[in-house]
Amino acid sequence: MLFLKTAAIAFASGWLFSEFGMFLPWLLGPMFVLLLLNQFTKITLYWPKILRTTGLILLGVQIGSSFTKEAVALMWFDLPYMIFMTAAIVGLSLLLGLLFQRMANESLATSLLGSIPGGLSQMVVIAEDVKSANVTVVTMMQTIRIFMVVSIVPFLAVFLVGRDASEIAKHAFTFSWLPFIGAIALGIFVFWLMKKVRFPAAEVLAPILTMAAVQTVTGSQLLHMPFWLIALAQIFIGANLGLQMEQVRDKMNLRIGIAILVNNVLLIGFSVLIAYLLAVLLPEYIFLDFFLSAAPGGMAEMAITALASGGDVALITGFHLFRLFFILLVASPIVAIIVKKLDAKTGN
């Protein structure tokens, strides 16, 4: 009964936002309504994790279908811009971590791990391994940042010029059993491997990497997802985001709240600046693509925004993939090692 009630609210919220002409209604409708109900009422709500996983897989397939042989080849040309953008975003995140430390009077480990946009689950896992890190604050910082980016960036994207439907390259949908079965087998293996090594966001990364690989080899688009299925995936993800911030008011004081707000506003503002600089230097690209690529939010949410606003989904996803792998494989481990050594010196 709890699930049916929550599902009814989520679907009704998406429909209502859609009727009012809101941007990304099927994602933002369930997210906002369930968040408000969860925070300010005593209504008991429940959303099974399997639906979030299903939504991410569906979205991963949709994102992966945008990767053609040409798009993958162009990623090599974009690599210098990916490196520049990633270095700038991560560098500022570390500086904002130092600012947060002074504003919130939290430990260095808490401030840095909470400020790096490397994904909620991974940052929490790393924080649990660092003695001086406050896992609760790290969780709040990461969760609120994702929520702020998902709330602010899509609304800003409404005012940016994207591509018309006629400008977006159409790729022939050619179904073939052999590549389709091969994609399923490869996807299951990649998903299992990512789960084995505890790599975050496997639900969305596995289908993206699988679809990109298979479509690059075959040279054709394997799947075409109908709108209703994409909307369903957005409801699954939006409902989970809305209920993810459980009773934040009870866990946060005014000082930490202001520090988190300042941290995220500065990071989003800096993302706008980086996107503007790249768009000026590279007029063959559009500002919207760089803006969504630089936004320090979830890759899945930014891809949904790109789909709705006329952004280059493959380009934007490529930038986010590069930043995600860099943060998880390079930046976060280095930060963890440094703070552990500092903790050892100070006796924490």
VEXTORZA-766960 format. One record per residue (C-alpha): x, y, z; chain; residue in one letter; residue number from 1. Coordinates in nm, 4 decimals, always signed. Layout:
# residues N
NODE        c1        c2        c3  tifi  pavo  marti
NODE         X         Y         Z     A     A    NUM
...
//
This chain:
# residues 348
NODE        c1        c2        c3  tifi  pavo  marti
NODE   +0.0000   +0.0000   +0.0000     A     M      1
NODE   +0.2812   +0.2420   +0.0844     A     L      2
NODE   +0.4394   +0.1857   -0.2556     A     F      3
NODE   +0.1109   +0.2243   -0.4448     A     L      4
NODE   +0.0414   +0.5504   -0.2620     A     K      5
NODE   +0.3910   +0.6816   -0.3386     A     T      6
NODE   +0.3690   +0.5701   -0.7014     A     A      7
NODE   +0.0312   +0.7426   -0.7438     A     A      8
NODE   +0.1755   +1.0668   -0.6067     A     I      9
NODE   +0.4851   +1.0381   -0.8276     A     A     10
NODE   +0.2875   +0.9781   -1.1493     A     F     11
NODE   +0.0318   +1.2484   -1.0649     A     A     12
NODE   +0.3125   +1.4964   -0.9915     A     S     13
NODE   +0.4786   +1.4257   -1.3252     A     G     14
NODE   +0.1498   +1.4630   -1.5107     A     W     15
NODE   +0.0679   +1.7883   -1.3269     A     L     16
NODE   +0.4099   +1.9392   -1.4035     A     F     17
NODE   +0.3670   +1.8311   -1.7653     A     S     18
NODE   +0.0233   +1.9960   -1.7901     A     E     19
NODE   +0.1678   +2.3221   -1.6567     A     F     20
NODE   +0.4428   +2.3090   -1.9192     A     G     21
NODE   +0.7274   +2.2715   -1.6683     A     M     22
NODE   +1.0718   +2.1668   -1.7914     A     F     23
NODE   +1.1601   +1.7988   -1.7243     A     L     24
NODE   +0.8174   +1.7367   -1.5648     A     P     25
NODE   +0.8528   +1.3610   -1.5234     A     W     26
NODE   +1.1793   +1.4002   -1.3307     A     L     27
NODE   +1.1286   +1.7239   -1.1345     A     L     28
NODE   +0.7587   +1.6706   -1.0553     A     G     29
NODE   +0.8006   +1.3524   -0.8474     A     P     30
NODE   +1.1263   +1.4841   -0.6997     A     M     31
NODE   +0.9857   +1.8112   -0.5660     A     F     32
NODE   +0.6479   +1.6836   -0.4504     A     V     33
NODE   +0.7825   +1.3753   -0.2704     A     L     34
NODE   +1.0612   +1.5841   -0.1133     A     L     35
NODE   +0.8118   +1.8350   +0.0265     A     L     36
NODE   +0.5773   +1.5642   +0.1524     A     L     37
NODE   +0.8656   +1.3760   +0.3121     A     N     38
NODE   +1.0085   +1.6829   +0.4823     A     Q     39
NODE   +0.6958   +1.8702   +0.5953     A     F     40
NODE   +0.4267   +1.6063   +0.6518     A     T     41
NODE   +0.3935   +1.2837   +0.8455     A     K     42
NODE   +0.2874   +1.0871   +0.5378     A     I     43
NODE   +0.4823   +0.7611   +0.5151     A     T     44
NODE   +0.6287   +0.7060   +0.1706     A     L     45
NODE   +0.8218   +0.4178   +0.0167     A     Y     46
NODE   +1.0092   +0.3745   -0.3104     A     W     47
NODE   +1.1832   +0.0409   -0.3800     A     P     48
NODE   +1.5478   +0.0534   -0.4814     A     K     49
NODE   +1.4804   -0.1818   -0.7741     A     I     50
NODE   +1.2790   +0.0904   -0.9491     A     L     51
NODE   +1.5658   +0.3390   -0.9179     A     R     52
NODE   +1.7977   +0.0726   -1.0611     A     T     53
NODE   +1.5538   +0.0044   -1.3456     A     T     54
NODE   +1.5263   +0.3755   -1.4226     A     G     55
NODE   +1.9038   +0.4151   -1.4345     A     L     56
NODE   +1.9421   +0.1128   -1.6639     A     I     57
NODE   +1.6762   +0.2452   -1.9024     A     L     58
NODE   +1.8377   +0.5869   -1.9009     A     L     59
NODE   +2.1803   +0.4306   -1.9548     A     G     60
NODE   +2.0491   +0.2508   -2.2627     A     V     61
NODE   +1.8978   +0.5742   -2.3932     A     Q     62
NODE   +2.2214   +0.7676   -2.3351     A     I     63
NODE   +2.4299   +0.4874   -2.4820     A     G     64
NODE   +2.2190   +0.4857   -2.7983     A     S     65
NODE   +2.3429   +0.8401   -2.8711     A     S     66
NODE   +2.7016   +0.7146   -2.9048     A     F     67
NODE   +2.7777   +0.6486   -3.2697     A     T     68
NODE   +3.1101   +0.5604   -3.4289     A     K     69
NODE   +3.1510   +0.9271   -3.5252     A     E     70
NODE   +3.0673   +1.0531   -3.1745     A     A     71
NODE   +3.3191   +0.8180   -3.0114     A     V     72
NODE   +3.5879   +0.9248   -3.2603     A     A     73
NODE   +3.5214   +1.2920   -3.1835     A     L     74
NODE   +3.5799   +1.2285   -2.8111     A     M     75
NODE   +3.9531   +1.2008   -2.8843     A     W     76
NODE   +3.9475   +1.5526   -3.0289     A     F     77
NODE   +3.7614   +1.6754   -2.7208     A     D     78
NODE   +4.0084   +1.5174   -2.4778     A     L     79
NODE   +4.2120   +1.8393   -2.4161     A     P     80
NODE   +3.8896   +2.0263   -2.3301     A     Y     81
NODE   +3.7820   +1.7415   -2.1012     A     M     82
NODE   +4.1153   +1.7580   -1.9179     A     I     83
NODE   +4.0937   +2.1369   -1.8819     A     F     84
NODE   +3.7340   +2.1346   -1.7592     A     M     85
NODE   +3.7922   +1.8460   -1.5180     A     T     86
NODE   +4.1079   +2.0019   -1.3730     A     A     87
NODE   +3.9298   +2.3350   -1.3270     A     A     88
NODE   +3.6190   +2.1871   -1.1611     A     I     89
NODE   +3.8136   +1.9530   -0.9315     A     V     90
NODE   +4.0656   +2.2254   -0.8432     A     G     91
NODE   +3.7933   +2.4702   -0.7452     A     L     92
NODE   +3.6107   +2.1965   -0.5512     A     S     93
NODE   +3.9194   +2.1477   -0.3339     A     L     94
NODE   +3.9488   +2.5236   -0.2756     A     L     95
NODE   +3.5792   +2.5390   -0.1858     A     L     96
NODE   +3.6441   +2.2519   +0.0546     A     G     97
NODE   +3.8933   +2.4733   +0.2387     A     L     98
NODE   +3.6357   +2.7536   +0.2444     A     L     99
NODE   +3.3737   +2.5147   +0.3802     A     F    100
NODE   +3.6147   +2.4057   +0.6527     A     Q    101
NODE   +3.6448   +2.7637   +0.7756     A     R    102
NODE   +3.2732   +2.8416   +0.7454     A     M    103
NODE   +3.1361   +2.5228   +0.9016     A     A    104
NODE   +3.4242   +2.4481   +1.1398     A     N    105
NODE   +3.4410   +2.0895   +1.0138     A     E    106
NODE   +3.7486   +1.8704   +0.9642     A     S    107
NODE   +3.9602   +1.8968   +0.6497     A     L    108
NODE   +3.8655   +1.5426   +0.5467     A     A    109
NODE   +3.4932   +1.6161   +0.5791     A     T    110
NODE   +3.5204   +1.9411   +0.3864     A     S    111
NODE   +3.7238   +1.8025   +0.0957     A     L    112
NODE   +3.5351   +1.4747   +0.0531     A     L    113
NODE   +3.2025   +1.6557   +0.0721     A     G    114
NODE   +3.3058   +1.9165   -0.1843     A     S    115
NODE   +3.4418   +1.6897   -0.4603     A     I    116
NODE   +3.1625   +1.6086   -0.7111     A     P    117
NODE   +3.2490   +1.2415   -0.7353     A     G    118
NODE   +2.9184   +1.0783   -0.6560     A     G    119
NODE   +2.7307   +1.0319   -0.3305     A     L    120
NODE   +2.7942   +0.6602   -0.2741     A     S    121
NODE   +3.1653   +0.6681   -0.3526     A     Q    122
NODE   +3.2408   +0.9747   -0.1398     A     M    123
NODE   +3.0525   +0.8234   +0.1539     A     V    124
NODE   +3.2489   +0.4972   +0.1208     A     V    125
NODE   +3.5777   +0.6901   +0.1212     A     I    126
NODE   +3.4621   +0.9051   +0.4146     A     A    127
NODE   +3.3818   +0.5931   +0.6181     A     E    128
NODE   +3.7450   +0.4890   +0.5766     A     D    129
NODE   +3.8835   +0.8206   +0.7055     A     V    130
NODE   +3.8645   +0.8591   +1.0835     A     K    131
NODE   +3.8433   +1.2384   +1.0916     A     S    132
NODE   +3.5633   +1.2562   +0.8327     A     A    133
NODE   +3.2073   +1.3215   +0.9465     A     N    134
NODE   +3.0113   +1.0789   +0.7274     A     V    135
NODE   +2.6777   +1.2482   +0.8018     A     T    136
NODE   +2.8016   +1.5887   +0.6840     A     V    137
NODE   +2.9689   +1.4388   +0.3756     A     V    138
NODE   +2.6410   +1.2661   +0.2882     A     T    139
NODE   +2.4447   +1.5891   +0.3313     A     M    140
NODE   +2.6932   +1.7905   +0.1241     A     M    141
NODE   +2.6861   +1.5429   -0.1643     A     Q    142
NODE   +2.3087   +1.4919   -0.1520     A     T    143
NODE   +2.2228   +1.8624   -0.1345     A     I    144
NODE   +2.4686   +1.9423   -0.4151     A     R    145
NODE   +2.3048   +1.6877   -0.6450     A     I    146
NODE   +1.9605   +1.8190   -0.5510     A     F    147
NODE   +2.0620   +2.1826   -0.6101     A     M    148
NODE   +2.2212   +2.1049   -0.9466     A     V    149
NODE   +1.9218   +1.8988   -1.0598     A     V    150
NODE   +1.6913   +2.1809   -0.9482     A     S    151
NODE   +1.8850   +2.4809   -1.0818     A     I    152
NODE   +2.0599   +2.3633   -1.3989     A     V    153
NODE   +1.7509   +2.2386   -1.5903     A     P    154
NODE   +1.5722   +2.5692   -1.5235     A     F    155
NODE   +1.8741   +2.7653   -1.6459     A     L    156
NODE   +1.8912   +2.5407   -1.9526     A     A    157
NODE   +1.5413   +2.6566   -2.0514     A     V    158
NODE   +1.6865   +3.0001   -2.1349     A     F    159
NODE   +1.9778   +2.8628   -2.3380     A     L    160
NODE   +1.9709   +2.7962   -2.7094     A     V    161
NODE   +1.9897   +2.4274   -2.7924     A     G    162
NODE   +1.9509   +2.2417   -3.1200     A     R    163
NODE   +1.6250   +2.2140   -3.3044     A     D    164
NODE   +1.5016   +1.8664   -3.3919     A     A    165
NODE   +1.6110   +1.9280   -3.7513     A     S    166
NODE   +1.9700   +1.9954   -3.6366     A     E    167
NODE   +2.0050   +1.6708   -3.4442     A     I    168
NODE   +2.1486   +1.3981   -3.6594     A     A    169
NODE   +1.9102   +1.1085   -3.7103     A     K    170
NODE   +2.0585   +0.7612   -3.7179     A     H    171
NODE   +1.8843   +0.4723   -3.8796     A     A    172
NODE   +1.7409   +0.2224   -3.6359     A     F    173
NODE   +1.8473   -0.1183   -3.7618     A     T    174
NODE   +1.7524   -0.4073   -3.5384     A     F    175
NODE   +1.9669   -0.7178   -3.5638     A     S    176
NODE   +1.9429   -1.0157   -3.3311     A     W    177
NODE   +2.3157   -1.0931   -3.3154     A     L    178
NODE   +2.4363   -0.7451   -3.2033     A     P    179
NODE   +2.1327   -0.7190   -2.9736     A     F    180
NODE   +2.2092   -1.0471   -2.7941     A     I    181
NODE   +2.5789   -0.9568   -2.7884     A     G    182
NODE   +2.4965   -0.6200   -2.6287     A     A    183
NODE   +2.2859   -0.7880   -2.3586     A     I    184
NODE   +2.5607   -1.0396   -2.2786     A     A    185
NODE   +2.8305   -0.7718   -2.2731     A     L    186
NODE   +2.6133   -0.5411   -2.0626     A     G    187
NODE   +2.5522   -0.8100   -1.8008     A     I    188
NODE   +2.9243   -0.8867   -1.7848     A     F    189
NODE   +3.0242   -0.5185   -1.7533     A     V    190
NODE   +2.7584   -0.4658   -1.4853     A     F    191
NODE   +2.8784   -0.7711   -1.2909     A     W    192
NODE   +3.2410   -0.6593   -1.3193     A     L    193
NODE   +3.1616   -0.3065   -1.1955     A     M    194
NODE   +2.9656   -0.4447   -0.9021     A     K    195
NODE   +3.2528   -0.6839   -0.8258     A     K    196
NODE   +3.5002   -0.3966   -0.7909     A     V    197
NODE   +3.2355   -0.1774   -0.6229     A     R    198
NODE   +3.2462   +0.0867   -0.8946     A     F    199
NODE   +2.9684   +0.3426   -0.8410     A     P    200
NODE   +2.6795   +0.4096   -1.0796     A     A    201
NODE   +2.7182   +0.0700   -1.2475     A     A    202
NODE   +2.3460   +0.0718   -1.3309     A     E    203
NODE   +2.3873   +0.3650   -1.5693     A     V    204
NODE   +2.7539   +0.3257   -1.6695     A     L    205
NODE   +2.7311   -0.0395   -1.7791     A     A    206
NODE   +2.4598   +0.0155   -2.0444     A     P    207
NODE   +2.6268   +0.3388   -2.1640     A     I    208
NODE   +2.9642   +0.1709   -2.2165     A     L    209
NODE   +2.8013   -0.1388   -2.3679     A     T    210
NODE   +2.5835   +0.0511   -2.6148     A     M    211
NODE   +2.8727   +0.2786   -2.7102     A     A    212
NODE   +3.1019   -0.0186   -2.7739     A     A    213
NODE   +2.8504   -0.2253   -2.9728     A     V    214
NODE   +2.7245   +0.0667   -3.1816     A     Q    215
NODE   +3.0801   +0.1802   -3.2552     A     T    216
NODE   +3.1660   -0.1689   -3.3832     A     V    217
NODE   +2.8419   -0.2261   -3.5772     A     T    218
NODE   +2.8100   +0.1323   -3.6996     A     G    219
NODE   +2.4340   +0.1508   -3.6438     A     S    220
NODE   +2.1839   +0.2443   -3.3763     A     Q    221
NODE   +2.0555   -0.0699   -3.2062     A     L    222
NODE   +1.7645   +0.0605   -3.0044     A     L    223
NODE   +1.5085   +0.3375   -3.0197     A     H    224
NODE   +1.3277   +0.3986   -2.6896     A     M    225
NODE   +0.9726   +0.5429   -2.7026     A     P    226
NODE   +0.8960   +0.8613   -2.5096     A     F    227
NODE   +0.6732   +0.6885   -2.2536     A     W    228
NODE   +0.9578   +0.4568   -2.1511     A     L    229
NODE   +1.1987   +0.7501   -2.1080     A     I    230
NODE   +0.9344   +0.9329   -1.9011     A     A    231
NODE   +0.8891   +0.6221   -1.6863     A     L    232
NODE   +1.2642   +0.6078   -1.6227     A     A    233
NODE   +1.2571   +0.9740   -1.5178     A     Q    234
NODE   +0.9740   +0.9084   -1.2712     A     I    235
NODE   +1.1675   +0.6183   -1.1192     A     F    236
NODE   +1.4782   +0.8365   -1.0745     A     I    237
NODE   +1.2936   +1.1527   -0.9663     A     G    238
NODE   +1.0939   +0.9742   -0.6961     A     A    239
NODE   +1.4115   +0.8240   -0.5543     A     N    240
NODE   +1.5856   +1.1651   -0.5502     A     L    241
NODE   +1.2925   +1.3212   -0.3678     A     G    242
NODE   +1.2921   +1.0590   -0.0935     A     L    243
NODE   +1.6718   +1.0409   -0.0726     A     Q    244
NODE   +1.6912   +1.3544   +0.1419     A     M    245
NODE   +1.5325   +1.2028   +0.4496     A     E    246
NODE   +1.4696   +1.4532   +0.7293     A     Q    247
NODE   +1.7594   +1.6787   +0.6320     A     V    248
NODE   +1.6297   +1.9500   +0.8659     A     R    249
NODE   +1.6890   +1.7276   +1.1678     A     D    250
NODE   +2.0533   +1.6648   +1.0753     A     K    251
NODE   +2.1682   +2.0130   +0.9730     A     M    252
NODE   +2.2260   +2.3363   +1.1611     A     N    253
NODE   +2.2195   +2.6891   +1.0190     A     L    254
NODE   +2.5986   +2.7219   +0.9971     A     R    255
NODE   +2.6451   +2.4034   +0.7956     A     I    256
NODE   +2.3425   +2.4844   +0.5806     A     G    257
NODE   +2.4784   +2.8262   +0.4806     A     I    258
NODE   +2.8237   +2.6781   +0.4141     A     A    259
NODE   +2.6771   +2.4079   +0.1867     A     I    260
NODE   +2.4654   +2.6664   +0.0046     A     L    261
NODE   +2.7630   +2.8983   -0.0569     A     V    262
NODE   +2.9815   +2.6033   -0.1625     A     N    263
NODE   +2.7346   +2.4849   -0.4256     A     N    264
NODE   +2.6352   +2.8274   -0.5598     A     V    265
NODE   +3.0029   +2.9123   -0.6166     A     L    266
NODE   +3.0684   +2.5768   -0.7831     A     L    267
NODE   +2.7687   +2.6107   -1.0166     A     I    268
NODE   +2.8672   +2.9698   -1.0938     A     G    269
NODE   +3.2218   +2.8618   -1.1737     A     F    270
NODE   +3.0845   +2.5911   -1.4029     A     S    271
NODE   +2.9006   +2.8623   -1.5952     A     V    272
NODE   +3.2252   +3.0613   -1.6269     A     L    273
NODE   +3.4251   +2.7598   -1.7533     A     I    274
NODE   +3.1505   +2.6783   -2.0039     A     A    275
NODE   +3.1455   +3.0391   -2.1265     A     Y    276
NODE   +3.5239   +3.0487   -2.1736     A     L    277
NODE   +3.5227   +2.7262   -2.3740     A     L    278
NODE   +3.2260   +2.8405   -2.5835     A     A    279
NODE   +3.4069   +3.1662   -2.6672     A     V    280
NODE   +3.7304   +2.9858   -2.7554     A     L    281
NODE   +3.5481   +2.7167   -2.9545     A     L    282
NODE   +3.2649   +2.8829   -3.1501     A     P    283
NODE   +3.1873   +2.5584   -3.3340     A     E    284
NODE   +3.0367   +2.4302   -3.0081     A     Y    285
NODE   +2.7325   +2.5737   -2.8325     A     I    286
NODE   +2.7318   +2.7080   -2.4762     A     F    287
NODE   +2.4566   +2.4683   -2.3655     A     L    288
NODE   +2.6776   +2.1643   -2.4316     A     D    289
NODE   +2.9658   +2.3001   -2.2242     A     F    290
NODE   +2.7306   +2.4206   -1.9500     A     F    291
NODE   +2.5717   +2.0785   -1.9029     A     L    292
NODE   +2.9157   +1.9141   -1.9331     A     S    293
NODE   +3.0596   +2.1332   -1.6567     A     A    294
NODE   +2.7597   +2.1158   -1.4213     A     A    295
NODE   +2.8651   +1.9292   -1.1030     A     P    296
NODE   +2.5565   +1.7107   -1.0927     A     G    297
NODE   +2.4722   +1.3528   -1.1723     A     G    298
NODE   +2.5547   +1.2329   -1.5223     A     M    299
NODE   +2.2105   +1.0756   -1.5591     A     A    300
NODE   +2.0276   +1.3957   -1.4657     A     E    301
NODE   +2.2409   +1.6110   -1.6967     A     M    302
NODE   +2.1811   +1.3654   -1.9825     A     A    303
NODE   +1.8054   +1.3913   -1.9258     A     I    304
NODE   +1.8374   +1.7704   -1.9383     A     T    305
NODE   +2.0387   +1.7430   -2.2609     A     A    306
NODE   +1.7723   +1.5226   -2.4190     A     L    307
NODE   +1.5021   +1.7762   -2.3363     A     A    308
NODE   +1.6935   +2.0937   -2.4257     A     S    309
NODE   +1.8631   +1.9928   -2.7509     A     G    310
NODE   +2.2107   +1.9295   -2.6133     A     G    311
NODE   +2.4640   +1.6875   -2.7581     A     D    312
NODE   +2.4010   +1.3883   -2.5306     A     V    313
NODE   +2.7107   +1.1960   -2.6411     A     A    314
NODE   +2.9398   +1.4967   -2.5939     A     L    315
NODE   +2.7971   +1.5871   -2.2535     A     I    316
NODE   +2.8062   +1.2267   -2.1328     A     T    317
NODE   +3.1669   +1.1942   -2.2545     A     G    318
NODE   +3.2735   +1.4931   -2.0442     A     F    319
NODE   +3.0945   +1.3559   -1.7373     A     H    320
NODE   +3.2410   +1.0090   -1.7870     A     L    321
NODE   +3.5930   +1.1509   -1.8056     A     F    322
NODE   +3.5430   +1.3607   -1.4917     A     R    323
NODE   +3.3843   +1.0715   -1.3032     A     L    324
NODE   +3.6686   +0.8326   -1.3796     A     F    325
NODE   +3.9306   +1.0983   -1.2982     A     F    326
NODE   +3.7720   +1.1813   -0.9625     A     I    327
NODE   +3.7164   +0.8199   -0.8609     A     L    328
NODE   +4.0481   +0.6791   -0.9820     A     L    329
NODE   +4.2832   +0.9749   -0.9223     A     V    330
NODE   +4.1540   +1.2708   -0.7209     A     A    331
NODE   +3.9578   +1.0959   -0.4437     A     S    332
NODE   +4.2251   +0.8344   -0.3574     A     P    333
NODE   +4.4932   +1.1078   -0.3428     A     I    334
NODE   +4.2775   +1.3248   -0.1145     A     V    335
NODE   +4.2044   +1.0241   +0.1088     A     A    336
NODE   +4.5751   +0.9375   +0.1369     A     I    337
NODE   +4.6698   +1.2988   +0.2211     A     I    338
NODE   +4.4057   +1.3423   +0.4922     A     V    339
NODE   +4.4928   +1.0045   +0.6431     A     K    340
NODE   +4.8568   +1.1107   +0.6700     A     K    341
NODE   +4.7538   +1.4414   +0.8244     A     L    342
NODE   +4.5312   +1.2546   +1.0689     A     D    343
NODE   +4.8218   +1.0299   +1.1647     A     A    344
NODE   +5.0415   +1.3324   +1.2355     A     K    345
NODE   +4.7765   +1.5045   +1.4471     A     T    346
NODE   +4.6779   +1.1826   +1.6270     A     G    347
NODE   +4.3204   +1.1651   +1.4951     A     N    348
//
